[in-house]
Amino acid sequence: MGWFSSPKAEQASAATRNDRQRCWESRDLYFDCLDGAGVLKAGEEGNICTKEKRAYETNCAKSWIDYFNKRRILAVQQKDMLAQAQSQARGLK
Protein backbone atom coordinates (compact mmCIF):
# COMPACT_ATOMS: atom_id res chain seq x y z
CA MET A 1 0.00 0.00 0.00
CA GLY A 2 1.35 3.43 -0.97
CA TRP A 3 1.52 6.50 1.20
CA PHE A 4 -1.54 8.19 -0.25
CA SER A 5 -3.67 5.20 -1.16
CA SER A 6 -6.50 3.75 0.82
CA PRO A 7 -7.11 0.03 1.11
CA LYS A 8 -10.42 0.34 -0.76
CA ALA A 9 -9.26 2.62 -3.55
CA GLU A 10 -11.64 2.58 -6.48
CA GLN A 11 -10.19 3.06 -9.90
CA ALA A 12 -12.19 4.30 -12.84
CA SER A 13 -12.35 1.75 -15.59
CA ALA A 14 -11.14 2.74 -19.01
CA ALA A 15 -13.82 3.50 -21.56
CA THR A 16 -14.41 0.76 -24.07
CA ARG A 17 -14.71 1.34 -27.79
CA ASN A 18 -18.51 1.13 -27.50
CA ASP A 19 -18.52 3.63 -24.61
CA ARG A 20 -16.49 6.10 -26.64
CA GLN A 21 -18.70 5.63 -29.69
CA ARG A 22 -21.84 6.19 -27.61
CA CYS A 23 -20.30 9.32 -26.11
CA TRP A 24 -19.34 10.74 -29.51
CA GLU A 25 -22.78 10.04 -30.93
CA SER A 26 -24.45 11.72 -27.95
CA ARG A 27 -22.11 14.69 -28.26
CA ASP A 28 -22.84 15.05 -31.97
CA LEU A 29 -26.61 14.93 -31.42
CA TYR A 30 -26.41 17.49 -28.62
CA PHE A 31 -24.16 19.84 -30.59
CA ASP A 32 -26.41 19.50 -33.67
CA CYS A 33 -29.35 20.51 -31.50
CA LEU A 34 -27.39 23.50 -30.16
CA ASP A 35 -26.44 24.49 -33.71
CA GLY A 36 -30.09 24.30 -34.75
CA ALA A 37 -31.03 26.56 -31.84
CA GLY A 38 -28.21 29.00 -32.60
CA VAL A 39 -26.47 28.39 -29.26
CA LEU A 40 -22.68 28.36 -29.15
CA LYS A 41 -21.89 27.69 -25.49
CA ALA A 42 -23.20 24.41 -24.13
CA GLY A 43 -25.31 24.88 -21.04
CA GLU A 44 -26.79 28.19 -22.19
CA GLU A 45 -29.63 26.65 -24.20
CA GLY A 46 -32.31 26.93 -21.53
CA ASN A 47 -35.13 24.40 -21.92
CA ILE A 48 -34.25 23.24 -25.42
CA CYS A 49 -32.09 20.18 -26.15
CA THR A 50 -32.79 18.67 -22.72
CA LYS A 51 -33.09 15.11 -24.03
CA GLU A 52 -29.86 15.40 -25.99
CA LYS A 53 -28.04 17.06 -23.09
CA ARG A 54 -29.15 14.32 -20.69
CA ALA A 55 -27.85 11.62 -23.05
CA TYR A 56 -24.58 13.53 -23.53
CA GLU A 57 -24.03 13.86 -19.78
CA THR A 58 -24.98 10.21 -19.19
CA ASN A 59 -22.77 8.73 -21.91
CA CYS A 60 -19.66 10.88 -21.49
CA ALA A 61 -17.23 11.33 -18.63
CA LYS A 62 -17.21 14.76 -16.98
CA SER A 63 -13.67 15.42 -18.15
CA TRP A 64 -14.67 14.60 -21.73
CA ILE A 65 -17.68 16.91 -21.53
CA ASP A 66 -15.50 19.78 -20.33
CA TYR A 67 -13.03 19.11 -23.15
CA PHE A 68 -15.67 18.83 -25.89
CA ASN A 69 -17.46 22.00 -24.73
CA LYS A 70 -14.20 23.98 -24.77
CA ARG A 71 -13.24 22.56 -28.17
CA ARG A 72 -16.62 23.60 -29.56
CA ILE A 73 -16.01 27.23 -28.67
CA LEU A 74 -12.38 27.16 -29.83
CA ALA A 75 -13.36 25.62 -33.17
CA VAL A 76 -15.83 28.42 -33.86
CA GLN A 77 -13.27 31.06 -32.85
CA GLN A 78 -10.64 29.48 -35.10
CA LYS A 79 -13.11 29.32 -37.98
CA ASP A 80 -13.93 33.02 -37.53
CA MET A 81 -10.25 34.00 -37.37
CA LEU A 82 -9.48 31.97 -40.50
CA ALA A 83 -12.36 33.60 -42.38
CA GLN A 84 -11.17 37.04 -41.28
CA ALA A 85 -7.60 36.29 -42.37
CA GLN A 86 -8.80 35.04 -45.75
CA SER A 87 -10.91 38.16 -46.32
CA GLN A 88 -7.94 40.37 -45.39
CA ALA A 89 -5.72 38.40 -47.77
CA ARG A 90 -8.23 38.90 -50.57
CA GLY A 91 -8.29 42.63 -49.80
CA LEU A 92 -4.54 42.86 -50.32
CA LYS A 93 -4.68 41.38 -53.80
C-alpha positions in Angstrom: 0.0 0.0 0.0 1.3 3.4 -1.0 1.5 6.5 1.2 -1.5 8.2 -0.3 -3.7 5.2 -1.2 -6.5 3.8 0.8 -7.1 0.0 1.1 -10.4 0.3 -0.8 -9.3 2.6 -3.5 -11.6 2.6 -6.5 -10.2 3.1 -9.9 -12.2 4.3 -12.8 -12.4 1.7 -15.6 -11.1 2.7 -19.0 -13.8 3.5 -21.6 -14.4 0.8 -24.1 -14.7 1.3 -27.8 -18.5 1.1 -27.5 -18.5 3.6 -24.6 -16.5 6.1 -26.6 -18.7 5.6 -29.7 -21.8 6.2 -27.6 -20.3 9.3 -26.1 -19.3 10.7 -29.5 -22.8 10.0 -30.9 -24.5 11.7 -27.9 -22.1 14.7 -28.3 -22.8 15.1 -32.0 -26.6 14.9 -31.4 -26.4 17.5 -28.6 -24.2 19.8 -30.6 -26.4 19.5 -33.7 -29.3 20.5 -31.5 -27.4 23.5 -30.2 -26.4 24.5 -33.7 -30.1 24.3 -34.8 -31.0 26.6 -31.8 -28.2 29.0 -32.6 -26.5 28.4 -29.3 -22.7 28.4 -29.1 -21.9 27.7 -25.5 -23.2 24.4 -24.1 -25.3 24.9 -21.0 -26.8 28.2 -22.2 -29.6 26.6 -24.2 -32.3 26.9 -21.5 -35.1 24.4 -21.9 -34.3 23.2 -25.4 -32.1 20.2 -26.2 -32.8 18.7 -22.7 -33.1 15.1 -24.0 -29.9 15.4 -26.0 -28.0 17.1 -23.1 -29.1 14.3 -20.7 -27.9 11.6 -23.0 -24.6 13.5 -23.5 -24.0 13.9 -19.8 -25.0 10.2 -19.2 -22.8 8.7 -21.9 -19.7 10.9 -21.5 -17.2 11.3 -18.6 -17.2 14.8 -17.0 -13.7 15.4 -18.1 -14.7 14.6 -21.7 -17.7 16.9 -21.5 -15.5 19.8 -20.3 -13.0 19.1 -23.2 -15.7 18.8 -25.9 -17.5 22.0 -24.7 -14.2 24.0 -24.8 -13.2 22.6 -28.2 -16.6 23.6 -29.6 -16.0 27.2 -28.7 -12.4 27.2 -29.8 -13.4 25.6 -33.2 -15.8 28.4 -33.9 -13.3 31.1 -32.8 -10.6 29.5 -35.1 -13.1 29.3 -38.0 -13.9 33.0 -37.5 -10.3 34.0 -37.4 -9.5 32.0 -40.5 -12.4 33.6 -42.4 -11.2 37.0 -41.3 -7.6 36.3 -42.4 -8.8 35.0 -45.8 -10.9 38.2 -46.3 -7.9 40.4 -45.4 -5.7 38.4 -47.8 -8.2 38.9 -50.6 -8.3 42.6 -49.8 -4.5 42.9 -50.3 -4.7 41.4 -53.8 
